[in-house]
Amino acid sequence: MSQSTKSLFVSLDGLDGTGKTTQCKLLAERLRGRGLAVTSCVDPGATELGTRIRELLLHGRVSLMTMRTEALLFMASRAELVAQIIAPALTRNEIVICDRYLLANVVYQGHAGGLDVTDLWRIGQFATGGIEPDLTIVLDLPVELAKARRTGSGDRVEARDDGYFQRVRDGFLLEAARRPDCFQVVDASLSTEDVQDRIYAAVVEQMNQRSAAPRG
């Protein structure tokens, strides 16, 4: 790998408790250690508007919110994230690592929340201007293990029942199976080091493929 490598967009997703945030940080550090320019971000969040929406969605005092409203708020935050952070970084030929992205909307509000999955993908394309990750890593754990690994008091979404989160896990695995060319499932029950090695190997493979592709 070298600094001349083409830009790459990587997202990490999965149930809370699978180690996404830790793995995003480790991946960014590892790539920067190779002299590569990396932009890290979290969805929702990372922008002023996104941070406010994140607080409303996850920690706000709004007790009643329809699943459709929830989905659209996530989409609005992501639109700002793409416009302000992701798209400019990709233009600079950087590697972007995002903690969650559109897949989370499709799974949490679609597969688990009952909204139409096709509609969510379509709305997501509009919200992001069609910018999709080149590689999505799904960190997979059984619901009970992911729940046991959570720290803190939990947020509004985490307060939902185990049946909801089983549908979330099933949704992640189903979507990953549908697009094996750009989705990869990693067993998050392995050690932190082993999980990181698998993620890093997948990212390096994706980078090598893009570097080898003819420039258009």
Number of C-alpha atoms within 10 A of each C-alpha: 12 9 12 10 17 20 20 20 25 22 26 27 24 27 24 20 20 24 22 22 17 12 21 24 14 18 20 19 13 15 17 14 10 11 11 19 18 21 17 19 20 20 22 29 20 20 20 12 15 23 16 15 20 19 14 15 21 16 13 13 10 10 6 6 9 8 15 14 12 17 22 17 18 24 25 17 23 26 20 20 25 21 15 13 16 24 18 12 21 19 10 11 19 22 24 23 24 24 22 23 25 24 24 22 23 26 26 24 22 24 22 20 20 14 18 12 18 11 12 22 16 11 17 26 16 13 22 21 13 12 16 18 20 18 21 28 23 27 26 22 21 16 20 12 13 19 17 9 11 15 9 5 8 12 13 15 14 16 10 10 9 13 11 17 24 16 19 24 23 16 22 25 19 13 16 19 13 10 11 12 11 15 22 19 20 19 15 22 16 11 10 13 11 14 18 20 15 16 24 18 12 18 21 14 12 18 21 14 11 16 16 11 10 6 7 3
